[in-house]
Amino acid sequence: MTREKLEQNQIWLYVAVLVLASGLGLSAPELMTTLDQHILISAVIAVLMFGMFTQLPFTSLKESLGNRRFMGAILTANYVAVPIVVWLLSQFLPQQSPVLLGVYLVLLTPCIDYVIIFTHLGRGNEKAMLLSTPVLFVTQMLLLPAYLWMFMGRKASEVVNPGPFAEAFLIVILLPLVLAIGLQLLSSKARLSGQFLLNVSAWIPVPLMALTLFIVVSSQISKLSPYWDLLIQVIPIYIAFMLVMPFISRFIVKWFRLDVMSGRAVIFSSGTRNSLVVLPLALALPENWSKLVAAIIVTQTIVELAGELIYVRFVPNVILRDKGHQADSD
């Protein structure tokens, strides 16, 4: 098994892991809930983040910013169109602060990891998607607090204790980010040893993503039943979000006059969210909020992975087809 084959088949690995984790979590809940340890989940996600960050071209920020039309389209889709859609959809949710916070946390943050492989499978420009990920990561961390304040006001500030939030951010995001950038800088100076370490770290994302999904789903799925009446109202919002964003993004793509493959990358970015990165932030909430918010985020992950399997066919064959196909249909 080469790393390339592992990455090409990672989607089916995640689906298998979700099925296994769900089965074990429901059939042996007492055993699986032993994995529900904040420290364990945070540590696994931190290693996952490090593996993903080492593959993001932080040292090529200048190159990513050079593609101005693509960056303009992807930022417009994620930070103008998405917040408007999320706010409108949230009006159909129970107006309970934990429910709203969970939905806002997960839907306002664009994905920076497996969206790259989905873009590739959907015949999009995965290189442009990869180059945009450092910008998307930095911008979402800066803008998320502002959007929470805009949408929730004092309710967000009252429940989001900055202490645990800061701790989760430092351990799960900032520390892996600093280590990853340090490794990239080392590889540019000490090429042999640095490149070797980069190649080793490239094996981390897929197995750690699968492990993270297993731990999170198997330990949390048995806890969803007390919140089922709320989750059943959240699931249609997630489905509606995945349905409407490709059509809105298509207009943005045409507005910025992007080529077909770059346009597909924008569409995948706008419809794919950053659930695993924000999960530790949910677990850092007060106990009476954290379980429900975490359940809402885990539910989005399950809905999204199913939706992405449809996206990889729907986006290139219906939403944004190749020029020849578009001419034939016209």
Secondary structure, DSSP 8 states (H G I E B T S, - for coil): --HHHHHHTHHHHHHHHHHHHHHHHHHSHHHHGGG--HHHHHHHHHHHHHHHHHHS-GGGHHHHHH-HHHHHHHHHIIIIIHHHHHHHHHTTS---HHHHHHHHHHHSSB--STHHHHHHHTT--HHHHHHHHHHHHHHHHHHHHHHHHHHHTHHHHHH--HHHHHHHIIIIIIHHHHHHHHHHHHHHHSHHHHHHHHHHHTTSHHHHHHHHHHHHHHHHGGGSGGGHHHHHHHHHHHHHHHHHHHHHHHHHHHHTT--HHHHHHHHHHHH-B-HHHHHHHHHTS-HHHHHHHHHHHHHHHHHHHHHHHHHHHHIIIIIS--HHHHHHH-
